[in-house]
Amino acid sequence: MPTVNPQMRMLTLKLSCPDQHGIVAKIASYVASHNGNLLEFNQFTNSIGNKFFARLEIDTAELAVELDSFIQGFSVLGEALQADWHFRQTPFKLRTAILVTKTTHCLNEILWRVSESDLPLEITSIIGNRDHCKAIAEKEGIPFHQIDMDGDLKEQGFQQIAQILRDENVQLSILARFMQILPNWFCEEFSGKLINIHHSFLPAFIGANPYRQAYDRGVKLIGATCHYVTGDLDAGPIIEQEVKRVLHSHSPADLMRLGRDCERIALARGIRYHVYDRTIIDGNRAIVFED
């Protein structure tokens, strides 16, 4: 028996495949046959699409083979199931860039949760098309890239941002109230690695000062949506949503305060689900296994 690597601890597996008989038993048997210990097995079968989704946490402390062999050996079963799968070793930190414009509440929420070890992120840089968040980046010792994107410089600006993400080997980019529409080529290159937070109301209010519009229409609920970014504006797979009830006594300033709370909470939860591999993108939907 190979010597157990003392650094082996936890392994996360997420998987999707066509639904079929015996999937759970086959996966569990593979783990057990190598002396792994299943700590979590979340599963969901979509009867409409006839697809199976799962997320597993595996204790590998007493694994009977080297970790690489365990991961590579799973390919036989994965291919037999016609599956898409992904392993991640823990602990880990996901290399992450944060894109901002003027407002700071979402950025501060992310940085606070990173400092509290709630989000395992390594912030490689903060990228802004304005300098409003520069002081925050400097205080945290994080590189700040200011990209001029006004007027005809927009395409050039996105080319600069894309190069920064490539150079920094970024695994996740968070749009923390980044007030720019991303071009299709950018969305495609970083597909599944872009998370946005968007104020969402019923009805939807676009343009300037949406909270004032919401007040004028007497809305009863306001909220925010955390979603993956696609070429379809604000229509990517939804990860998390948060809502708050509005009273007739609430002023536009109150709505903004409540809305920003929704944005912070929805974004933080959405990031956490993504980083801990609790999301699986399935077409226009995101399957989310809550923790």
C-alpha positions in Angstrom: 0.0 0.0 0.0 1.4 3.5 -0.9 2.4 5.7 1.9 -0.4 8.1 2.7 0.5 11.8 1.9 0.1 13.7 5.2 -1.2 16.7 3.3 -4.2 14.8 2.0 -7.3 16.1 3.6 -10.5 17.1 1.7 -11.5 16.7 -1.9 -14.6 18.1 -3.6 -16.2 16.5 -6.6 -19.0 18.1 -8.6 -20.5 16.2 -11.5 -23.3 16.3 -14.1 -24.4 13.5 -16.5 -27.5 12.0 -18.1 -29.7 10.4 -15.5 -29.4 6.6 -15.3 -29.8 3.8 -12.9 -27.1 3.3 -10.2 -25.2 6.5 -10.4 -25.0 7.1 -6.7 -24.0 3.5 -5.9 -21.3 3.6 -8.5 -19.8 6.9 -7.3 -20.0 5.8 -3.6 -18.5 2.4 -4.5 -15.5 4.1 -6.2 -14.8 6.3 -3.2 -15.2 3.4 -0.7 -13.0 1.1 -2.8 -10.1 3.5 -2.3 -10.8 3.9 1.4 -12.2 7.4 1.0 -14.8 8.7 3.4 -17.9 10.4 2.0 -18.8 13.4 4.2 -21.3 15.0 1.9 -23.3 13.7 -1.1 -25.8 16.3 -2.5 -27.7 15.2 -5.5 -30.4 16.5 -7.8 -32.2 14.8 -10.7 -33.9 17.1 -13.2 -36.7 14.9 -14.6 -37.5 17.5 -17.3 -34.0 17.5 -18.8 -33.3 13.9 -17.6 -30.0 15.0 -16.1 -28.3 14.2 -12.8 -26.2 16.6 -10.7 -24.1 16.0 -7.6 -21.6 17.5 -5.3 -19.5 15.4 -3.0 -17.0 16.1 -0.1 -14.5 13.3 0.4 -12.2 12.9 3.3 -9.0 11.6 1.8 -6.9 11.3 5.0 -6.9 7.5 4.8 -6.9 7.1 1.1 -5.4 3.9 -0.1 -3.8 5.4 -3.2 -2.0 8.6 -4.0 -4.4 11.5 -4.5 -3.5 12.0 -8.2 -4.1 8.3 -8.9 -7.6 8.6 -7.2 -8.5 11.6 -9.3 -7.2 10.2 -12.6 -8.7 6.8 -11.9 -12.2 8.4 -11.7 -12.0 9.1 -15.4 -13.0 5.5 -16.2 -16.2 5.8 -14.3 -16.8 9.4 -15.4 -16.6 8.5 -19.0 -18.8 5.5 -18.6 -21.4 7.9 -17.0 -20.9 10.4 -19.9 -20.3 12.9 -17.2 -18.7 16.3 -16.9 -16.8 16.4 -13.6 -14.4 18.6 -11.6 -12.2 17.8 -8.5 -10.8 20.5 -6.2 -8.5 19.9 -3.3 -9.1 21.8 -0.1 -7.9 24.0 1.5 -7.5 26.4 -1.4 -7.8 30.0 -2.5 -9.3 31.1 -5.8 -7.3 33.7 -7.7 -9.9 36.5 -8.0 -10.1 40.0 -9.6 -12.7 42.5 -8.5 -14.1 45.0 -11.1 -15.5 48.2 -9.7 -16.7 51.7 -10.8 -17.8 54.1 -8.1 -19.8 52.5 -5.3 -17.9 50.6 -2.6 -20.4 48.6 -0.6 -20.0 45.4 -2.5 -16.2 45.7 -2.7 -16.0 46.2 1.1 -18.3 43.3 1.7 -16.0 41.0 -0.3 -12.9 42.2 1.4 -14.4 41.9 4.9 -15.5 38.3 4.2 -12.1 37.4 2.9 -10.5 38.9 6.0 -12.9 36.7 8.1 -11.9 33.6 6.1 -15.5 33.3 4.9 -14.5 33.5 1.3 -11.3 31.6 0.3 -10.1 34.2 -2.3 -6.7 35.5 -3.3 -7.5 39.0 -4.5 -5.0 39.5 -7.3 -6.1 43.0 -8.1 -9.0 45.5 -8.1 -9.8 46.9 -11.6 -11.8 50.1 -12.0 -12.9 52.5 -14.7 -12.9 55.2 -12.1 -10.6 55.9 -9.2 -13.2 55.9 -6.4 -12.1 52.6 -5.0 -8.3 53.2 -5.4 -7.9 54.2 -1.7 -9.5 51.0 -0.5 -7.2 48.9 -2.7 -4.1 50.8 -1.4 -5.2 50.4 2.2 -5.6 46.6 1.7 -2.3 46.4 -0.2 -4.0 45.2 -3.3 -2.9 46.4 -6.8 -5.3 48.8 -8.4 -5.6 49.1 -12.2 -7.5 52.2 -13.4 -8.7 51.6 -17.0 -10.0 54.5 -19.0 -13.1 53.2 -20.9 -14.9 56.5 -21.8 -16.1 57.0 -25.3 -14.1 55.3 -28.0 -11.8 53.8 -25.4 -14.2 51.1 -24.3 -13.1 48.3 -26.5 -9.4 49.1 -25.8 -10.3 49.1 -22.1 -11.8 45.6 -22.2 -8.7 44.4 -24.1 -6.6 45.8 -21.3 -8.7 44.1 -18.6 -8.7 40.8 -20.4 -4.9 40.9 -20.6 -4.7 41.7 -16.8 -6.9 38.6 -16.1 -4.7 36.4 -18.3 -1.4 37.8 -16.8 -2.6 37.3 -13.3 -4.0 33.8 -14.0 -7.4 34.9 -12.6 -9.9 32.1 -12.0 -12.8 34.3 -11.0 -13.8 37.9 -11.8 -16.4 39.6 -9.7 -18.3 42.6 -11.0 -18.9 44.5 -7.8 -21.2 47.2 -9.2 -19.0 47.5 -12.3 -21.1 49.8 -14.5 -20.1 48.7 -17.9 -21.7 46.4 -20.5 -19.3 43.5 -21.3 -18.7 42.7 -25.0 -19.6 39.2 -26.2 -16.0 38.1 -26.9 -15.1 39.0 -23.2 -18.1 37.0 -21.9 -17.2 34.0 -24.0 -13.5 33.9 -23.1 -14.3 34.0 -19.4 -17.5 32.1 -19.5 -18.4 30.6 -16.1 -15.8 32.8 -14.4 -17.7 36.1 -14.3 -20.1 36.9 -11.5 -22.3 40.0 -11.4 -24.6 41.7 -8.9 -27.6 43.4 -10.3 -30.4 45.4 -8.6 -33.6 43.6 -9.5 -37.1 45.1 -9.1 -40.6 44.2 -10.1 -41.1 45.9 -12.4 -37.5 46.2 -13.7 -36.2 49.8 -13.7 -33.4 50.6 -16.1 -31.3 53.7 -16.5 -30.4 56.3 -13.9 -31.5 56.3 -10.3 -33.5 53.0 -10.2 -34.3 53.4 -6.5 -36.0 56.7 -7.2 -38.0 55.1 -10.0 -39.0 52.3 -7.6 -40.1 54.8 -5.0 -42.2 56.7 -7.6 -43.9 53.5 -8.6 -44.7 52.4 -5.0 -43.0 49.0 -5.2 -43.6 46.6 -2.3 -40.4 44.5 -2.8 -36.9 45.4 -3.9 -34.0 43.0 -4.3 -30.8 42.0 -6.0 -29.7 39.1 -8.2 -26.3 37.5 -8.3 -25.7 35.8 -11.6 -23.2 34.5 -14.1 -22.4 36.9 -16.9 -23.3 36.0 -20.5 -23.6 37.9 -23.7 -27.2 38.4 -23.0 -27.3 41.5 -20.8 -28.3 40.6 -17.2 -29.8 37.3 -18.3 -27.1 34.8 -17.2 -27.8 31.8 -14.9 -29.0 33.0 -11.5 -26.9 31.9 -8.5 -28.7 33.8 -5.6 -31.3 36.4 -5.0 -32.2 38.5 -2.0 -35.4 40.6 -1.4 -36.7 43.0 1.2 -40.2 44.4 1.7 -40.8 48.1 1.1 -43.2 50.1 3.3 -45.1 53.2 2.2 -43.1 55.1 4.8 -39.7 54.3 3.1 -38.0 57.2 1.3 -35.8 56.8 -1.8 -32.8 56.9 0.5 -34.3 54.0 2.5 -34.8 52.0 -0.7 -31.2 52.6 -1.6 -30.1 51.5 1.8 -32.2 48.3 1.7 -31.2 47.6 -1.9 -27.5 47.9 -1.1 -28.0 45.4 1.7 -29.7 43.0 -0.7 -26.8 43.5 -3.2 -24.1 42.8 -0.5 -25.9 39.7 0.8 -26.8 38.2 -2.6 -23.3 38.7 -4.0 -21.5 37.3 -0.9 -23.7 34.2 -1.0 -23.3 33.8 -4.7 -19.5 34.0 -4.5 -19.4 31.5 -1.7 -21.5 29.0 -3.6 -19.3 29.3 -6.7 -16.0 29.2 -4.9 -17.0 26.1 -2.9 -18.1 24.4 -6.1 -21.7 24.4 -5.1 -22.9 25.6 -8.5 -23.3 23.7 -11.8 -24.2 25.7 -14.9 -26.9 23.9 -16.9 -27.8 26.0 -20.0 -29.6 29.1 -18.8 -29.9 27.8 -15.2 -27.5 27.3 -12.3 -28.0 24.3 -10.1 -27.0 25.4 -6.5 -26.3 23.1 -3.6 -26.7 25.3 -0.5 -24.3 25.0 2.4 
